[in-house]
């Protein structure tokens, strides 16, 4: 079971990592996160989506080794990646939330580089999300092709300013994240949802590493079917317009 969530004192950054059957990846990934973010006021929130392997035990050991730094939340039923992200969102203390996948393919060195380059400076107060754009792929040629086609169709339909939304690396301003509606698989459309809420979208190149342990949780047919249904829903949602912002609010979107 997960530990008790600590009191809500603010910090600069929350690294939010969803895990499902990622035994063997957890401690190496968190060790890299700790090393990369040395000197940054951060926490790591790990959400276990009802794993059936040794993920729970490894997360418990990681939390015990870093009390107050690593927070573990455990779903009582499997609900998917989007639900895991929103479970973590309810507990984050950071002003920014860095999303990375639990398989180790996102490089924590990129987390620190993008933090120093973008969030630490915070020059654009209306920036809502920084999306990773993979400069190389460790997938098969067929998976690369389907990703290129899917990204092209999505970008044409949604105009979301993102070229690689399938990349799990995303740095989101917590205030912008909290503006988003929840639905299953919404993690595939974070740039479009953030833009719809009135925030700016930015891309940065990031590495794509080989998975350390385990296997991918996504198959072609399942992803294709769900992706088409979700895309139609997103087209409807985006065309219904964005949020209102009052002139009296201290809100960077008020000048948009």
Secondary structure, 3 states (H helix, E strand, C coil): CCCCCCCCCCEEEEEEEEECCCCCCHHHHHHHHHHHCCCCCEEEEEEECCCCCCHHHHHHHHHHHCCCCEEEEECCCCCCHHHHHHHHHCCCCEEEEEEEECCCCCCHHHHHHHHHHHHCCCCCCCEEEEEEEECCCCCCHHHHHHHHHHHHHHHHHHCCCCCCCCCCCEEEEHHHHCCCCCCCCHHHHHHHHHHHCCCEEEEEEECCCCCCCCCCCCCHHHHHHHHHHHHHHHHHHHHCCCCCCCCCCCCHHHHC
